[in-house]
Amino acid sequence: MNTLTDSKEAFRPLEKGKVKLFTCGPSTYQRAHLGNFRTFLYEDILQRYLKYLGYDVTRVLVFTDVEDKAIEQARAEGKSLRELTDGIGERFHNDAEVLHIQDPTHNPRASETVDQSVEVIRRLLEGGYAYWHEGDVYYDPLKFDDFGKLYGLDMSRWPDKKIHFKKDTYPGMRWNLGDFILWHGYREGDLVSWETELGRGRPSWNVQDAAMATKYLGYRIDIACGGIDNLYRHHDYTIAIVEAISGERYANYWLHGEHLLVDGGKMSKSKGNVVYLDHLLDQGYSPEEIRFFLIYGHYRDSLNLTEGNLERAAGRLCRFKRMVAEIRDSCGSGEDREAEQIISGLDEEFESHLNDDLDVEGAFHGLLERLKELLKLHRRGKLGREQSRRIIEKLEAYDEVLQVVSPGCPQPARVASRE
């Protein structure tokens, strides 16, 4: 589903056989929780499925490690900004590896891309989209046609009085109707800053994604992804920055994932219901079960994390794996015609659902029904050994995308004992 057009569209890359994919990264002032990883997992499915289809995918996942919150957190902990963000970044990569999230092609840090931020701001100043105010640089959204087009912002609400939004980010999913900051000029006591052609200072959070995207992917990309929160301010800021410079559409397709709820409520520190990966691992859930739970519900629908929902997902995956194991052990010698028809339709079953806006649930359910039919034939001695081999070969190809089935992998002890 393309958020930009609010419709499902056939994917057509800018360059045949190649895909430029930009995905927002974690906030490196705090550890990524399970809700964050739900977003990274649907993006992982997208990356893997594009590769399954034969595309050469260049994916950028960024660390915006120079922002107000990170600087405040580092100061509070008595650390340098790099010490804080290095530790959080390392934990992110460790958790991502556990969940079988594929490494991006590039994983740049904003702190290492200051030169590109400066270049982007310089060009915006030259173009009249940005201006200096009290030692900082701001972007004037009224200079950019169709500002807020991704969200569908009602510009008639824009105030007559000029308002400067000086912070990197603001709490809540709301719109700041005014000019947003691009560059923080140096103030006495600032924890981090750089000497640049703009003077001493640091790039704001608002410009960092645009800088890293353009440095590694250029000014036009195929797909940009993130969570639903990014629809408020962040992604429209990026569009306004990049397109003001290039004069062309930045991304042809935009995807946004919904929230992960906990017992029906929003996950938040104030409620004390933030769930991290190790919480579920400590309860005995396997990485594959956790991944399966997070990808099974459609990425555009909110997903409710409850013990019951987790157990049902784990049981569903367990049953599927047992069916795969039984078919894998088939030693029949025949080549049943009915089995052949089912096997020949497996690719279409899998691909038709993934092609439909990454419908993992539909794909998994479709494969499950086909396996049930094949299992019946197997138990009647009508599934040949060669047919069994081809089924497993196909399932392994699908699992390069899903990363949950892994034919032949051991059954998690917790699920096995429960069932």
C-alpha positions as CSV (number, residue, x, y, z in Angstrom):
1,M,0.0,0.0,0.0
2,N,1.5,3.3,-1.1
3,T,0.9,5.9,1.6
4,L,1.6,8.6,-0.9
5,T,-1.4,7.7,-3.1
6,D,-3.4,5.7,-0.5
7,S,-3.7,2.8,-2.9
8,K,-2.2,-0.5,-3.8
9,E,0.1,-0.1,-6.9
10,A,2.1,-2.5,-9.0
11,F,5.8,-2.0,-8.2
12,R,7.9,-0.5,-11.0
13,P,11.5,0.2,-10.1
14,L,13.3,3.3,-11.3
15,E,16.0,1.0,-12.9
16,K,15.2,-2.4,-14.2
17,G,16.2,-5.2,-11.8
18,K,17.4,-2.8,-9.1
19,V,15.7,-1.3,-6.0
20,K,16.8,1.6,-3.8
21,L,15.2,1.1,-0.4
22,F,15.4,3.5,2.6
23,T,14.4,2.5,6.0
24,C,14.4,4.6,9.1
25,G,16.6,3.2,11.9
26,P,16.3,3.1,15.7
27,S,16.6,6.1,18.0
28,T,20.0,5.4,19.4
29,Y,19.4,7.2,22.7
30,Q,17.4,4.2,24.0
31,R,17.2,0.5,23.3
32,A,14.9,-0.6,20.6
33,H,11.8,-2.4,22.0
34,L,9.6,-5.1,20.4
35,G,7.3,-2.5,18.8
36,N,10.3,-1.0,17.0
37,F,11.3,-4.4,15.8
38,R,7.9,-5.0,14.4
39,T,8.7,-2.2,11.9
40,F,12.1,-3.5,11.2
41,L,10.7,-6.9,10.5
42,Y,8.2,-5.9,7.9
43,E,11.0,-4.0,6.2
44,D,13.1,-7.1,6.4
45,I,10.3,-9.1,4.7
46,L,10.2,-6.5,2.0
47,Q,13.9,-6.6,1.4
48,R,14.1,-10.4,1.4
49,Y,11.0,-10.7,-0.9
50,L,12.4,-8.3,-3.4
51,K,15.6,-10.4,-3.5
52,Y,13.5,-13.5,-3.8
53,L,12.0,-12.0,-6.9
54,G,15.4,-11.4,-8.3
55,Y,16.0,-7.7,-7.6
56,D,19.3,-6.3,-6.7
57,V,18.4,-4.4,-3.5
58,T,20.4,-1.6,-2.0
59,R,19.0,-0.9,1.5
60,V,20.0,1.9,3.8
61,L,19.1,1.7,7.4
62,V,20.3,4.8,9.4
63,F,21.3,5.7,12.9
64,T,20.3,9.2,13.7
65,D,22.7,9.4,16.5
66,V,23.0,13.2,16.9
67,E,19.8,14.5,18.4
68,D,18.6,16.4,21.4
69,K,17.4,13.3,23.3
70,A,20.6,11.4,22.7
71,I,22.7,14.4,23.9
72,E,20.6,14.8,27.0
73,Q,20.8,11.1,27.8
74,A,24.5,11.0,27.3
75,R,24.9,14.0,29.6
76,A,22.6,12.4,32.2
77,E,24.7,9.2,32.2
78,G,28.0,11.0,32.2
79,K,29.0,9.5,28.8
80,S,30.2,10.9,25.5
81,L,27.6,10.8,22.8
82,R,29.5,8.1,21.0
83,E,29.8,5.9,24.1
84,L,26.0,6.0,24.6
85,T,25.1,5.5,20.9
86,D,27.7,2.8,20.3
87,G,26.3,0.6,23.1
88,I,22.7,1.0,22.0
89,G,23.7,0.5,18.3
90,E,25.5,-2.7,19.2
91,R,22.5,-4.0,21.2
92,F,20.3,-3.2,18.2
93,H,22.4,-5.3,15.9
94,N,22.5,-8.2,18.4
95,D,18.7,-8.2,18.7
96,A,18.3,-7.9,15.0
97,E,20.6,-10.9,14.4
98,V,18.6,-13.0,16.9
99,L,15.4,-12.1,15.0
100,H,17.1,-13.0,11.6
101,I,16.9,-9.5,10.3
102,Q,19.2,-9.2,7.3
103,D,22.0,-6.6,7.5
104,P,21.3,-3.5,5.3
105,T,23.7,-2.7,2.5
106,H,24.6,0.5,4.3
107,N,24.1,1.5,8.0
108,P,25.4,5.0,8.2
109,R,25.4,7.3,11.3
110,A,24.4,10.9,11.2
111,S,27.6,11.7,13.2
112,E,29.6,10.4,10.3
113,T,27.6,12.1,7.6
114,V,27.8,15.7,8.8
115,D,29.4,16.8,5.6
116,Q,26.4,15.7,3.6
117,S,24.0,17.4,6.1
118,V,26.0,20.6,5.6
119,E,25.8,20.2,1.8
120,V,22.1,19.7,1.9
121,I,21.5,22.7,4.1
122,R,23.8,24.9,2.0
123,R,21.8,24.1,-1.1
124,L,18.5,24.8,0.7
125,L,19.9,28.2,1.8
126,E,20.9,28.9,-1.8
127,G,17.5,27.9,-3.0
128,G,15.7,30.2,-0.6
129,Y,14.0,27.3,1.3
130,A,16.0,27.8,4.4
131,Y,17.2,30.8,6.3
132,W,19.3,31.8,9.3
133,H,17.6,32.9,12.5
134,E,19.5,33.7,15.8
135,G,22.4,31.5,14.8
136,D,20.4,28.5,13.6
137,V,19.0,27.5,10.2
138,Y,15.3,26.8,9.7
139,Y,13.3,25.5,6.8
140,D,10.2,27.4,5.7
141,P,7.6,24.9,4.6
142,L,5.6,27.6,2.8
143,K,8.3,27.9,0.2
144,F,7.7,24.3,-0.8
145,D,4.7,23.4,-3.0
146,D,2.5,20.6,-1.6
147,F,4.2,20.5,1.8
148,G,2.6,17.8,3.9
149,K,1.4,15.9,0.8
150,L,2.3,12.5,2.3
151,Y,0.2,13.0,5.4
152,G,-2.4,15.0,3.6
153,L,-1.9,18.1,5.8
154,D,-4.5,20.9,5.6
155,M,-2.4,23.9,4.9
156,S,-5.3,26.2,5.5
157,R,-4.6,25.8,9.2
158,W,-1.1,27.3,8.8
159,P,-0.7,30.3,11.2
160,D,0.0,33.8,9.8
161,K,2.6,34.4,12.5
162,K,6.0,32.9,11.9
163,I,6.8,30.2,14.5
164,H,10.2,28.6,15.0
165,F,10.3,25.0,16.2
166,K,13.8,24.7,17.7
167,K,13.8,21.2,19.1
168,D,14.8,18.2,17.1
169,T,11.6,16.3,18.0
170,Y,8.4,16.9,19.9
171,P,6.3,14.5,21.8
172,G,3.2,12.9,20.4
173,M,1.8,12.4,16.9
174,R,1.0,16.0,16.1
175,W,1.9,18.6,13.5
176,N,4.1,21.6,14.3
177,L,2.6,24.3,12.2
178,G,5.7,26.4,11.6
179,D,9.3,26.4,10.5
180,F,11.5,23.5,11.5
181,I,15.1,23.6,12.5
182,L,17.9,22.2,10.2
183,W,21.1,23.3,11.9
184,H,21.9,24.0,15.6
185,G,24.5,26.7,15.9
186,Y,27.0,26.2,18.6
187,R,26.2,27.4,22.1
188,E,28.6,27.5,25.1
189,G,28.6,24.2,26.8
190,D,27.2,22.1,23.9
191,L,28.3,18.5,24.3
192,V,28.9,17.9,20.6
193,S,29.5,20.1,17.5
194,W,31.6,20.3,14.3
195,E,33.5,23.0,12.6
196,T,31.9,23.3,9.1
197,E,31.4,25.9,6.3
198,L,28.2,26.8,8.1
199,G,30.2,27.5,11.2
200,R,30.4,25.5,14.4
201,G,27.3,23.5,15.2
202,R,25.4,20.3,14.5
203,P,22.8,19.1,12.0
204,S,19.3,18.7,13.4
205,W,17.5,15.4,13.5
206,N,15.1,16.7,10.8
207,V,17.8,16.8,8.1
208,Q,19.8,13.7,9.0
209,D,17.7,11.1,7.1
210,A,17.7,13.3,4.0
211,A,21.5,13.6,4.2
212,M,22.2,9.9,4.7
213,A,19.6,8.9,2.1
214,T,21.0,11.2,-0.6
215,K,24.6,10.3,0.2
216,Y,24.1,6.6,-0.2
217,L,21.1,6.4,-2.6
218,G,21.0,9.7,-4.4
219,Y,18.1,12.1,-4.7
220,R,15.6,9.6,-6.1
221,I,14.8,6.2,-4.6
222,D,12.2,3.5,-5.1
223,I,10.8,2.8,-1.6
224,A,10.9,4.6,1.8
225,C,9.6,2.8,4.9
226,G,9.0,3.5,8.5
227,G,6.5,3.3,11.3
228,I,3.2,5.1,11.4
229,D,4.7,7.8,13.8
230,N,6.9,9.0,10.9
231,L,3.8,10.2,9.1
232,Y,3.7,13.1,11.5
233,R,6.3,15.6,10.5
234,H,9.3,13.4,9.9
235,H,8.7,11.9,6.4
236,D,7.1,15.1,5.0
237,Y,10.1,17.0,6.3
238,T,12.4,14.6,4.4
239,I,10.3,15.0,1.2
240,A,10.4,18.8,1.5
241,I,14.2,18.8,2.0
242,V,15.1,16.4,-0.8
243,E,12.6,17.5,-3.4
244,A,13.4,21.2,-2.9
245,I,16.9,20.4,-4.0
246,S,16.2,17.9,-6.8
247,G,13.0,19.2,-8.2
248,E,11.9,15.5,-8.6
249,R,9.9,13.1,-6.6
250,Y,12.0,11.6,-3.9
251,A,10.4,8.2,-3.4
252,N,7.8,6.6,-5.6
253,Y,6.5,4.3,-2.9
254,W,6.0,4.9,0.9
255,L,5.1,2.2,3.4
256,H,4.2,2.7,7.0
257,G,3.7,0.1,9.7
258,E,1.2,0.2,12.5
259,H,1.8,0.0,16.3
260,L,2.4,-3.0,18.4
261,L,0.0,-2.9,21.3
262,V,0.4,-4.6,24.7
263,D,-2.8,-6.1,26.1
264,G,-4.7,-3.7,24.0
265,G,-2.9,-0.5,25.0
266,K,-0.1,1.5,23.5
267,M,3.4,0.6,24.6
268,S,5.0,3.3,26.7
269,K,7.5,3.8,29.5
270,S,4.9,5.8,31.5
271,K,2.6,2.7,31.6
272,G,5.5,0.4,32.4
273,N,4.6,-2.0,29.6
274,V,7.6,-1.7,27.3
275,V,8.5,-5.1,26.1
276,Y,12.0,-6.0,24.9
277,L,13.2,-9.1,23.0
278,D,14.9,-10.7,25.9
279,H,11.6,-10.5,27.9
280,L,10.0,-13.0,25.6
281,L,13.2,-15.1,25.2
282,D,13.4,-15.4,29.0
283,Q,9.8,-16.7,28.9
284,G,10.9,-19.5,26.7
285,Y,9.8,-18.3,23.3
286,S,12.2,-19.0,20.4
287,P,13.4,-16.3,18.1
288,E,11.5,-17.9,15.3
289,E,8.2,-17.8,17.3
290,I,8.7,-14.2,18.2
291,R,9.5,-13.3,14.6
292,F,6.5,-15.2,13.3
293,F,4.2,-13.5,15.7
294,L,5.5,-10.1,14.7
295,I,5.2,-10.7,10.9
296,Y,2.0,-12.8,10.8
297,G,-0.3,-9.8,11.5
298,H,-0.4,-7.4,8.5
299,Y,2.0,-4.6,8.9
300,R,-0.6,-1.9,8.3
301,D,-2.8,-3.3,11.1
302,S,-2.1,-2.8,14.8
303,L,-1.0,-6.0,16.5
304,N,-1.9,-6.9,20.0
305,L,0.8,-8.6,22.1
306,T,-0.9,-10.9,24.6
307,E,0.1,-14.2,26.1
308,G,-2.8,-15.8,24.3
309,N,-1.9,-14.4,21.0
310,L,1.7,-15.4,21.4
311,E,0.8,-18.9,22.3
312,R,-1.6,-19.3,19.4
313,A,1.1,-18.1,17.0
314,A,3.7,-20.4,18.5
315,G,1.3,-23.3,18.2
316,R,0.5,-22.5,14.6
317,L,4.1,-22.4,13.7
318,C,4.8,-25.6,15.6
319,R,2.1,-27.5,13.7
320,F,3.4,-26.2,10.4
321,K,6.9,-27.4,11.2
322,R,5.7,-30.8,12.2
323,M,3.9,-31.2,8.9
324,V,7.0,-30.1,7.0
325,A,9.1,-32.6,9.0
326,E,6.8,-35.5,8.1
327,I,6.7,-34.6,4.4
328,R,10.5,-34.3,4.4
329,D,10.8,-37.9,5.7
330,S,8.6,-39.2,2.8
331,C,10.2,-42.3,1.2
332,G,7.6,-43.2,-1.4
333,S,8.6,-44.1,-4.9
334,G,5.7,-42.9,-6.9
335,E,5.0,-39.6,-8.6
336,D,1.3,-38.9,-7.9
337,R,-0.4,-36.7,-10.4
338,E,-2.6,-35.0,-7.8
339,A,0.5,-34.2,-5.7
340,E,2.2,-32.9,-8.7
341,Q,-0.6,-30.4,-9.3
342,I,-0.4,-29.2,-5.8
343,I,3.4,-28.8,-5.9
344,S,3.3,-26.9,-9.1
345,G,0.9,-24.4,-7.5
346,L,3.0,-23.7,-4.4
347,D,5.0,-20.8,-6.0
348,E,1.8,-19.0,-7.1
349,E,0.3,-19.6,-3.6
350,F,3.2,-18.0,-1.9
351,E,3.9,-15.2,-4.4
352,S,0.3,-14.1,-5.0
353,H,-0.1,-13.2,-1.3
354,L,3.3,-11.6,-0.9
355,N,2.6,-9.6,-4.0
356,D,-0.6,-8.3,-2.4
357,D,1.0,-5.8,0.0
358,L,3.2,-8.3,1.8
359,D,0.3,-10.5,3.0
360,V,2.4,-12.9,5.1
361,E,-0.7,-14.3,6.9
362,G,-2.3,-15.2,3.6
363,A,0.8,-16.8,2.2
364,F,1.4,-18.8,5.3
365,H,-2.2,-20.0,5.5
366,G,-2.2,-20.9,1.8
367,L,0.9,-23.0,2.2
368,L,-0.5,-24.6,5.3
369,E,-3.6,-25.7,3.4
370,R,-1.5,-27.1,0.6
371,L,0.7,-29.0,3.0
372,K,-2.4,-30.6,4.6
373,E,-3.4,-31.9,1.2
374,L,0.1,-33.2,0.5
375,L,0.3,-34.8,3.9
376,K,-2.9,-36.8,3.2
377,L,-1.3,-38.1,0.0
378,H,1.9,-38.9,1.9
379,R,0.0,-40.9,4.5
380,R,-1.6,-42.8,1.7
381,G,1.8,-43.6,0.1
382,K,1.2,-41.3,-2.9
383,L,3.9,-38.8,-2.3
384,G,7.2,-39.8,-4.0
385,R,10.6,-39.1,-2.5
386,E,11.6,-36.8,-5.4
387,Q,8.3,-34.9,-4.9
388,S,9.1,-34.6,-1.2
389,R,12.5,-33.2,-2.1
390,R,11.0,-30.6,-4.4
391,I,8.5,-29.5,-1.8
392,I,11.2,-29.0,0.8
393,E,13.4,-27.2,-1.7
394,K,10.5,-24.7,-2.4
395,L,9.8,-24.3,1.3
396,E,13.4,-23.4,1.9
397,A,13.2,-20.8,-0.8
398,Y,10.1,-19.3,0.8
399,D,11.8,-19.4,4.2
400,E,14.6,-17.2,2.8
401,V,11.9,-14.6,3.0
402,L,10.0,-15.7,6.2
403,Q,12.9,-17.0,8.3
404,V,10.6,-19.0,10.5
405,V,10.0,-22.4,9.0
406,S,13.6,-23.6,8.4
407,P,12.7,-27.2,7.4
408,G,14.5,-29.7,9.6
409,C,15.2,-27.3,12.4
410,P,14.8,-28.7,15.9
411,Q,11.4,-28.2,17.7
412,P,11.6,-25.6,20.5
413,A,11.4,-27.5,23.8
414,R,8.8,-25.2,25.3
415,V,6.3,-25.8,22.5
416,A,7.1,-29.4,22.2
417,S,6.5,-30.0,26.0
418,R,3.3,-27.9,26.0
419,E,1.8,-29.8,23.1
